[in-house]
C-alpha cells in the first residue's frame, strides 16, 4: 500500500535529511519549503514551494493532497540574532500559526495516520535555567512559554479529533550539511577555517570556555522519523535524540585543524557573529580563487553564527549548567542508531567541500 509523507521545512537541516530518509525507505514524499532542498537521494519526489505563514496559499496547496498519510513537521520561524527570539511571544504565535496553516486544510483533505514534531532541549528549560541531569522525557513539562508547547497542544487536540497518532523527537545539537539555516555549526567551522587560511591566521578555538556537549547527526534524526512513522508503539511518545556520546568542541579543534589543512593556534576568543559578516570581501576572494558557488556569507550563515558563539562558549566566564539528556527510552523502544560525533563533523565538512561551498584543496581525503 502506497504511503505518502509530507515534510515541511524540507530545505532545512532536519527537513532535508527527513526527505532523504523517507525516499531511501521507499516512501512517496511531498517536500514543502520555499527553497528546493538539496538532497542525496536520486528518487523522484514532489516539491511544493509554499510559505507556511500565508494561510490562503496553504489552503490552496494542501486541500488537494488527499494522498498524504504522514507528516513530519520540521519548519521553524526564527527571528534575527536567534537566541532573543526564543522568549518572544510574536515568534511563538507565528510558529503556532504556521502549523495550523498546514494542518487545518490537510486534516480535512487527507486520512492522516501519523504526525512527527520536532522539539529540543528548550523543552526542559535549558535556555532559562539549570535542568535535571539527565533530562528524561517522563519529567513534567517545564512551566514556561514555548513554541513547542503551543504546537504540541494543538497537535494533541487535532489528533484526538481526527484519529491520527503523533510522535515528538527532541534532538540536541544537530550536525548536517545545510547552509543558510538557523542553527548549523558545520558551515560556520568550514567558513572560519577558510578565512583563517586566506588571511594567514591560525585556526584558533574562538570560545572562552570549553565544556562537554551532546550532538546528533541529522541522518540519525531522519532515520528516527522513518522509524516513528512505522512504529505504532512510538505514537503518543516523546524521544530524546543524541549520537550516544558526549564531546567537546574544544577537544575536536586540533583534529579539525588537521582535517581542514589549516594551522592550529592557541585559544583566541572571537565573536563569530561579528567577525564572519565583516569578511564578505575576503570570502568573495576565496570563492573566486577556489571556484566555489557564488554565494554570500550572509546567505551561507543564516543565523548559525549566533548559535555557534553560544556553542563554543564565547563570552562565558564560568562553566554553564550541563544539558545532558537520556536516550535510554528510544533505545529501549527499538531505535538504537548511534554515530561518532567527530566523524560526523568531518563527514559533513567534506560534503560542503564536495558541494563547492567551502574550499576542498586541503581537506583530508
C-alpha positions in Angstrom: 0.0 0.0 0.0 1.4 3.4 -1.0 2.2 5.8 1.8 2.9 9.5 1.3 4.7 11.7 3.8 4.5 15.5 3.7 7.7 17.1 5.1 7.7 20.8 6.0 10.9 22.8 6.3 12.3 20.5 3.6 15.2 22.7 2.7 16.3 23.0 6.3 18.7 20.9 8.4 16.3 18.3 9.7 13.8 18.6 6.8 16.2 17.7 4.0 17.5 14.7 6.0 14.0 13.5 6.5 13.2 13.8 2.8 16.3 11.7 2.0 15.5 9.1 4.7 11.9 8.6 3.6 12.9 8.4 -0.1 15.5 5.8 0.8 12.9 3.9 2.7 10.7 3.8 -0.4 8.0 6.3 0.6 6.3 8.8 -1.7 7.4 12.3 -0.5 6.0 15.8 -0.7 8.6 18.3 0.3 7.3 21.7 1.4 9.8 24.6 1.5 10.3 27.9 -0.2 13.7 26.7 -1.5 14.1 23.4 -3.2 16.0 21.0 -0.9 19.5 19.8 -1.8 19.3 16.0 -1.5 21.4 12.9 -1.8 18.7 10.6 -3.0 18.0 10.4 -6.7 14.4 9.1 -6.3 11.7 11.4 -7.5 9.6 13.5 -5.1 7.2 16.4 -5.2 8.3 19.9 -4.2 5.8 22.5 -3.1 7.3 26.0 -2.6 4.7 27.2 0.0 5.1 29.9 2.6 3.6 28.4 5.8 2.9 31.9 7.1 0.5 32.5 4.1 -2.8 30.9 5.2 -4.5 31.4 1.9 -1.6 29.8 -0.1 -1.5 26.9 2.4 -5.2 26.2 2.0 -4.9 26.2 -1.8 -1.8 24.0 -1.7 -2.8 21.4 0.9 -6.5 20.9 0.4 -5.9 18.7 -2.8 -3.5 16.4 -1.0 -5.8 13.6 -0.3 -3.0 11.0 -0.6 -1.0 12.2 2.4 -0.9 9.7 5.2 2.0 11.1 7.3 3.5 14.4 8.2 7.0 15.4 9.5 6.8 19.0 10.7 10.3 20.4 10.6 9.6 24.0 9.8 10.5 26.7 12.2 10.3 30.5 12.3 13.3 32.2 14.0 13.9 35.9 14.4 17.2 37.7 13.5 20.0 37.2 16.0 18.3 33.9 17.0 18.5 33.5 20.8 16.5 36.5 21.9 13.5 35.2 19.8 13.2 32.1 21.9 11.2 34.0 24.5 9.4 36.3 22.1 5.6 35.9 22.1 5.3 37.0 18.5 7.7 34.3 17.4 5.7 31.7 19.4 2.4 32.8 17.8 3.9 32.7 14.3 5.1 29.2 14.8 1.7 28.1 16.0 0.0 29.8 13.0 2.4 28.0 10.6 1.5 24.5 11.9 -2.2 25.5 11.9 -2.0 26.7 8.3 -0.7 23.3 7.3 -2.8 21.0 9.4 -6.3 22.6 9.1 -6.6 22.1 5.3 -4.6 18.9 5.3 -6.7 17.3 8.0 -9.8 18.0 6.1 -8.4 16.5 2.9 -6.4 13.5 3.9 -6.8 10.5 6.1 -3.7 11.2 8.3 -2.2 8.3 10.2 0.7 10.0 12.0 2.5 13.3 12.6 6.0 13.8 13.8 7.0 17.1 15.6 10.5 18.4 16.5 11.4 19.9 19.8 14.8 20.2 21.6 16.4 20.8 25.0 14.4 24.1 25.3 11.6 21.7 26.2 13.4 21.1 29.5 14.0 24.9 30.0 17.7 24.6 29.2 17.8 28.1 27.8 16.4 29.5 31.0 17.8 27.6 34.0 19.8 24.5 35.0 18.0 21.3 34.2 18.0 17.8 35.9 20.7 15.5 34.6 20.0 13.6 32.6 16.8 15.2 31.3 14.2 12.4 30.7 11.1 12.5 28.6 8.9 11.4 31.6 9.6 14.6 33.5 6.7 17.1 33.9 6.5 19.9 31.4 8.8 22.8 32.2 6.5 25.7 33.0 7.5 28.5 30.6 6.0 29.9 27.4 7.4 28.0 24.4 6.6 27.4 20.8 6.9 23.7 21.5 4.0 23.7 23.9 1.7 25.6 21.7 2.4 23.3 18.8 2.2 20.1 20.8 -1.1 21.1 22.5 -2.5 21.9 19.1 -1.4 18.5 17.6 -2.7 16.6 20.5 -6.1 18.3 20.1 -6.1 17.7 16.3 -5.1 14.1 16.7 -7.9 13.5 19.2 -10.4 15.0 16.7 -9.1 13.2 13.6 -7.7 10.0 14.9 -4.1 10.1 13.9 -1.0 9.3 16.0 1.9 11.6 16.9 5.5 11.4 18.0 7.8 14.1 19.3 11.5 13.9 18.7 13.9 16.0 20.8 17.3 16.2 19.2 20.2 18.0 20.9 22.8 20.0 18.7 22.1 18.9 15.1 25.0 18.3 12.7 24.5 18.3 9.0 25.4 20.0 5.7 22.8 22.7 5.3 23.7 26.3 4.8 21.6 29.4 5.3 19.8 27.9 8.3 19.3 28.9 11.9 21.5 26.5 13.8 24.1 24.5 12.0 27.7 24.8 13.3 29.3 22.8 10.4 29.4 25.6 7.8 30.5 28.1 10.4 33.6 25.9 11.1 34.3 25.4 7.4 34.0 29.1 6.6 36.0 30.2 9.6 38.8 27.8 8.6 38.9 29.1 5.0 39.1 32.7 6.2 41.9 31.9 8.6 43.9 30.2 5.8 43.2 33.0 3.3 44.3 35.7 5.8 47.3 33.7 7.1 45.9 33.4 10.6 46.0 30.4 12.9 42.8 28.4 13.3 42.3 29.2 17.0 39.4 27.9 19.1 37.1 31.0 19.2 35.4 30.4 22.5 36.1 31.5 26.1 35.0 28.2 27.8 35.3 24.6 26.7 32.6 22.3 28.1 31.1 18.9 27.2 28.0 18.7 25.0 25.8 16.2 23.2 25.1 16.3 19.4 23.1 14.3 16.9 23.8 13.6 13.3 21.0 14.7 11.1 20.9 11.3 9.4 20.0 9.8 12.8 17.0 12.2 13.1 15.8 11.3 9.6 16.1 7.6 10.4 14.2 8.1 13.7 11.4 9.9 11.9 11.0 6.9 9.5 11.1 4.5 12.4 8.5 6.5 14.4 6.1 6.7 11.4 6.3 2.9 11.1 6.2 2.0 14.8 2.7 2.4 16.4 4.2 1.8 19.8 6.2 5.1 19.4 3.0 7.0 18.8 2.0 9.4 21.6 5.6 9.4 22.9 8.5 11.9 23.2 12.0 10.8 22.5 15.4 12.5 23.1 17.9 12.0 20.3 21.7 12.2 20.5 24.6 10.4 18.8 25.0 8.4 22.0 28.1 10.1 23.4 29.4 13.4 24.8 32.0 15.6 23.2 33.7 19.0 23.4 34.1 21.4 20.5 37.4 22.4 22.1 38.7 18.9 22.0 37.6 18.4 18.4 39.5 21.5 17.3 43.1 20.1 16.8 41.7 17.3 14.7 39.6 19.6 12.7 42.6 21.9 12.0 44.5 18.9 10.6 41.5 17.7 8.6 40.9 21.1 7.1 44.6 21.8 6.4 44.9 24.9 8.5 47.5 25.9 11.0 46.3 25.3 14.6 46.9 28.0 17.2 46.3 28.8 20.9 42.7 29.6 22.1 41.7 33.0 21.0 38.1 34.1 21.8 36.4 35.7 18.8 32.8 36.6 18.4 32.0 34.9 15.1 28.6 36.7 14.8 30.6 39.9 14.3 33.8 38.6 12.7 32.3 36.4 9.9 29.9 39.0 8.4 32.8 41.6 8.4 34.7 39.3 5.9 32.4 39.4 2.9 35.2 40.8 0.7 37.6 38.2 1.8 35.0 35.5 1.2 34.4 36.8 -2.3 38.1 36.4 -3.0 38.0 32.8 -1.7 35.0 32.0 -3.8 36.8 33.3 -7.0 40.1 31.6 -6.2 38.6 28.2 -5.4 35.7 28.4 -7.9 33.1 27.9 -5.2 29.4 28.6 -5.5 28.9 32.3 -5.8 27.1 32.7 -2.5 27.4 35.5 0.0 28.5 34.8 3.6 25.1 36.1 4.8 23.3 33.5 2.6 25.6 30.7 3.8 25.4 31.5 7.5 21.7 32.2 8.1 21.6 32.6 11.8 24.1 29.9 12.6 27.0 32.1 13.6 24.9 33.3 16.6 24.3 29.7 17.8 28.0 28.8 17.1 29.1 31.6 19.5 26.9 30.1 22.2 28.1 26.5 21.5 31.7 27.5 21.6 31.3 29.3 24.9 32.1 32.7 23.6 31.5 35.4 26.3 31.2 32.9 29.2 33.2 33.4 32.3 32.3 30.1 34.0 31.1 26.7 33.0 27.4 26.7 32.1 25.0 24.2 33.6 25.1 20.9 31.7 22.3 20.0 29.4 22.7 16.2 29.0 19.7 14.2 28.0 19.0 10.5 28.3 18.3 8.4 25.2 17.5 5.2 27.1 13.8 5.5 26.2 14.2 5.4 22.4 16.8 2.7 22.6 14.6 0.5 24.8 11.8 1.1 22.2 14.0 -0.4 19.5 15.7 2.5 17.8 19.4 2.1 18.5 21.3 4.0 15.9 24.4 5.9 17.1 27.2 8.0 15.5 30.8 9.0 16.2 30.5 12.8 16.6 34.0 13.7 15.4 33.4 11.5 12.3 30.1 13.3 11.7 31.7 16.7 11.8 34.4 15.7 9.3 31.9 13.9 7.1 29.7 17.0 6.7 32.7 19.3 6.2 33.7 17.0 3.3 30.2 17.2 1.9 30.4 21.0 2.0 33.6 20.8 0.1 32.2 18.4 -2.4 29.3 20.7 -2.9 31.7 23.6 -3.5 30.5 25.5 -0.5 34.0 25.6 1.1 37.4 25.0 -0.4 38.3 21.4 -0.9 42.0 21.8 -1.7 43.4 20.9 1.8 40.6 18.7 3.2 41.9 15.2 4.1 40.5 12.6 1.6 
